Amino acid sequence: MNAGEAVDAIPYYEPDQWKTLGVAGISHADTYWRRFPKLAPLPPSKEGKNSWFRRYRVGRGTVTILQAAPWNFDYTKEPALRSSYRRNVFLLSRFLATDGAEMTTPLRNFFTTPAPLLRQDLSRNWCMMPEEKIVNATENAWKPDFDDSGWQQVTLPHYYDDLGYGWYRLEFEPSPLLPEELTLSLGPVDDESQIWLNGKFLGEVTKANAPMDYWCRPRDFAIRRSELLPGRNVIAVRVKNIFRDGGMAGSPRLFADGPWLNSYYLQTPEEEDDPYRYYRW
């Protein structure tokens, strides 16, 4: 390549010197990497150092050669290189902006899209009735279209003091902002329980299948947002009280894990590892 005047740039130029090279917005932090990448050969700089960057004036324009690129820092294999990868992304972006590259950004869509709702409270508007007061309860009370208009209105947690079976039902409408992966958490049920969602049997906890903690085990079920109906949904719970007071002892809710729990923020600790890799970017 026949180029005009070559302008050297090594990692430790002062910010003002970067400006004289026609590159603004670059600081020491952008060019500080935990490991210097293996670069294709460029002529050494005037100071004899291996240049990762060269800028040539050609006619009225410039040609930029940037050998250090984000893909030189594979943080999936070496997590300690995450900060180097991030800095190099910023560096490349500033070079592209300086040279007039057209930029697009997802920030506008990000800020105009409602944030996902990570929790919906389901502790209110329940109704309850002892099983002996329900006609053919085991055949009907779990069905979504069952008429529970005459039942007692309760807010959970709620207990009753009669031994035996009692039924709880809730009609609710899920928020459209809930993400796809959800947990339906009803909390502990004292003592035994059978649970349905929209007529689908989710499971039971009894003294037989959970002898150590049947009265206090949280009733949590993994569900998908698409499994819920767009309008009315019905939860039905059959409770068996076998000692003292019984009932639904928790505060039911729909919830999802925060997105940060499934991202690169959490790592498996390794012996003698660099503690800085566990800091969030």
C-alpha positions in Angstrom: 0.0 0.0 0.0 1.4 3.4 -0.9 0.4 5.7 1.9 1.1 9.2 2.8 2.5 10.3 6.1 2.2 7.6 8.8 1.1 8.7 12.3 2.2 6.4 15.1 -0.2 5.7 18.0 0.9 3.6 20.9 -1.2 2.7 24.0 0.0 5.5 26.3 -0.7 8.7 24.4 -2.2 11.5 26.5 -5.9 12.4 25.6 -4.7 15.7 24.1 -2.3 13.9 21.8 -5.1 11.6 20.6 -7.0 14.7 19.5 -4.0 15.8 17.4 -4.2 12.4 15.6 -7.8 13.2 14.7 -9.2 10.7 17.2 -11.2 12.1 20.1 -12.8 10.5 23.2 -10.0 7.9 23.9 -8.4 7.6 27.3 -5.8 5.4 29.0 -8.6 3.1 30.2 -9.6 2.2 26.6 -6.1 1.1 25.8 -5.3 -0.8 29.0 -5.7 -4.5 28.5 -4.9 -7.4 30.8 -3.1 -9.1 28.0 -1.7 -7.6 24.9 -3.2 -9.5 21.9 -1.2 -11.3 19.3 -1.2 -8.8 16.4 -0.4 -9.0 12.8 2.9 -7.3 12.1 2.9 -3.6 11.6 6.2 -1.6 11.3 7.4 -0.7 14.8 6.6 2.7 16.1 9.2 5.4 16.5 9.8 4.2 20.0 10.4 0.7 18.8 7.1 -0.7 20.2 4.7 -3.0 18.4 2.0 -0.8 17.1 -1.6 -2.0 17.3 -2.8 1.1 15.5 -1.7 3.1 12.5 -3.4 6.0 10.9 -2.3 7.2 7.4 -3.1 10.4 5.7 -4.0 9.7 2.1 -4.9 12.7 0.0 -7.8 14.5 1.8 -8.7 11.4 3.8 -7.2 8.9 6.2 -6.8 5.2 6.4 -7.0 3.6 9.8 -5.5 0.2 10.6 -6.6 -1.1 14.0 -5.2 -4.6 14.7 -6.6 -4.9 18.2 -10.3 -5.9 18.0 -12.8 -7.2 20.5 -12.5 -10.8 19.1 -8.9 -10.8 20.2 -10.1 -11.0 23.8 -12.0 -14.3 24.3 -13.5 -13.8 27.7 -15.6 -17.0 27.4 -12.3 -18.9 27.7 -10.6 -16.4 30.0 -13.2 -14.5 32.1 -10.5 -12.2 33.4 -10.4 -10.6 29.9 -14.0 -9.3 30.2 -12.9 -5.8 31.0 -10.3 -5.8 28.1 -13.1 -6.9 25.7 -15.4 -4.2 26.9 -12.7 -1.5 26.6 -11.8 -2.7 23.1 -15.5 -2.5 22.0 -15.5 1.1 23.2 -12.2 1.8 21.4 -13.4 0.4 18.1 -16.7 2.3 18.4 -14.8 5.6 18.8 -12.6 4.9 15.9 -15.6 4.1 13.7 -17.4 7.3 14.9 -14.3 9.4 14.2 -14.1 8.1 10.6 -17.8 8.8 10.0 -19.2 5.3 10.1 -23.0 5.2 10.3 -24.2 4.0 13.7 -27.4 2.4 14.9 -28.3 1.8 18.5 -31.0 -0.3 20.2 -31.2 2.2 23.1 -34.3 3.9 21.6 -36.2 0.6 21.5 -34.8 -0.3 24.9 -36.1 2.8 26.6 -39.5 2.8 24.8 -40.2 -0.9 25.6 -41.9 -1.5 29.0 -39.7 -3.3 31.4 -40.8 -6.9 32.2 -42.8 -7.3 35.4 -40.9 -9.7 37.6 -43.6 -10.2 40.2 -47.4 -10.2 40.4 -49.1 -10.5 43.8 -51.8 -13.1 44.1 -52.6 -12.9 47.8 -55.9 -11.0 47.5 -59.4 -11.9 46.3 -59.4 -15.5 47.3 -62.5 -17.4 48.4 -62.7 -20.3 50.8 -65.3 -22.9 51.8 -65.1 -26.1 54.0 -65.5 -29.2 51.9 -68.5 -30.5 53.8 -70.5 -27.5 52.6 -69.7 -28.1 48.9 -71.9 -30.4 46.9 -69.7 -33.1 45.1 -66.6 -31.0 46.0 -64.0 -33.5 44.7 -65.8 -33.7 41.4 -66.5 -30.0 40.8 -64.6 -27.6 43.0 -61.4 -27.7 41.0 -63.0 -26.9 37.7 -62.6 -23.4 36.3 -66.3 -22.8 35.7 -67.4 -23.9 39.2 -69.7 -21.3 40.9 -67.9 -20.1 44.1 -69.9 -16.9 44.4 -71.2 -17.9 47.8 -67.8 -18.7 49.4 -66.1 -16.6 52.1 -63.8 -13.9 50.7 -60.3 -14.1 52.3 -56.9 -12.6 51.9 -53.9 -14.9 52.3 -52.3 -16.0 54.6 -55.5 -17.6 55.9 -56.2 -20.4 58.4 -59.3 -22.3 59.6 -59.5 -24.3 62.8 -61.6 -27.3 61.8 -59.9 -30.6 61.1 -60.5 -31.9 57.6 -60.7 -30.5 54.1 -61.2 -27.0 52.9 -61.1 -25.4 49.5 -59.5 -22.2 48.3 -60.0 -20.6 44.9 -58.7 -17.5 43.1 -59.7 -15.9 39.8 -56.9 -13.6 38.4 -55.8 -12.0 35.2 -52.0 -12.2 34.5 -50.2 -9.0 33.6 -49.2 -8.8 30.0 -45.8 -7.6 31.2 -44.8 -10.9 32.7 -42.0 -12.7 31.0 -42.4 -16.2 29.5 -40.5 -18.2 32.2 -42.4 -18.0 35.5 -42.9 -19.6 38.9 -46.3 -19.9 40.4 -45.6 -19.7 44.2 -48.4 -20.4 46.6 -46.2 -20.6 49.6 -46.6 -23.2 52.4 -49.9 -25.0 52.8 -50.8 -26.3 56.3 -51.0 -29.3 56.2 -51.6 -31.3 52.9 -52.6 -29.9 49.6 -53.8 -30.7 46.0 -53.5 -27.8 43.5 -55.1 -27.1 40.1 -54.5 -24.3 37.6 -57.3 -23.8 35.0 -58.4 -27.3 35.6 -54.9 -28.8 35.2 -53.6 -30.7 38.1 -50.2 -29.3 39.2 -49.4 -31.6 42.0 -49.9 -32.5 45.6 -47.9 -32.5 48.9 -49.0 -35.0 51.5 -47.6 -36.7 54.6 -47.0 -39.7 52.5 -44.8 -38.1 49.8 -43.2 -35.4 52.0 -43.2 -36.7 55.6 -40.5 -34.3 56.8 -42.0 -31.0 55.8 -45.4 -31.5 54.2 -47.0 -28.7 56.4 -44.4 -26.1 55.6 -43.0 -26.9 52.1 -43.5 -24.1 49.6 -45.8 -25.0 46.8 -43.8 -23.7 43.8 -44.5 -24.7 40.2 -42.6 -23.7 37.0 -45.0 -22.5 34.3 -44.8 -20.5 31.1 -46.6 -17.3 30.4 -48.1 -18.9 27.3 -49.8 -21.5 29.5 -51.9 -18.8 31.1 -55.1 -17.5 29.5 -55.2 -13.9 28.3 -58.1 -13.2 30.6 -59.6 -15.1 33.5 -57.5 -17.8 35.2 -58.4 -20.0 38.1 -56.3 -21.5 40.9 -58.0 -24.2 43.1 -56.4 -25.6 46.2 -57.8 -28.5 48.3 -56.3 -28.3 51.8 -56.4 -31.0 54.4 -55.9 -29.8 58.0 -54.7 -32.7 60.2 -53.5 -30.8 63.3 -54.6 -27.6 65.0 -55.1 -24.7 62.6 -54.7 -25.3 58.9 -54.9 -23.3 55.7 -52.8 -21.4 53.2 -49.9 -20.0 55.1 -48.1 -18.0 52.4 -48.5 -15.0 50.1 -49.1 -16.4 46.6 -47.4 -14.7 43.7 -46.2 -15.1 40.1 -42.6 -14.3 39.8 -39.6 -14.6 37.5 -35.9 -14.5 38.2 -34.1 -11.3 37.4 -32.4 -11.4 34.0 -29.0 -10.7 35.7 -29.2 -14.2 37.3 -28.8 -15.9 34.0 -26.1 -13.6 32.6 -22.3 -13.3 32.7 -22.5 -11.5 36.0 -22.5 -14.8 37.9 -19.4 -17.1 37.6 -18.3 -20.2 39.3 -15.4 -19.3 41.7 -12.1 -20.9 40.9 -9.2 -21.3 43.3 -6.7 -18.4 43.1 -8.8 -16.7 40.5 -8.6 -12.9 39.9 -11.4 -11.5 42.2 -11.9 -8.6 39.8 -13.6 -10.9 37.3 -16.6 -11.2 39.6 -17.2 -7.4 39.6 -20.1 -6.4 37.4 -19.1 -4.4 34.3 
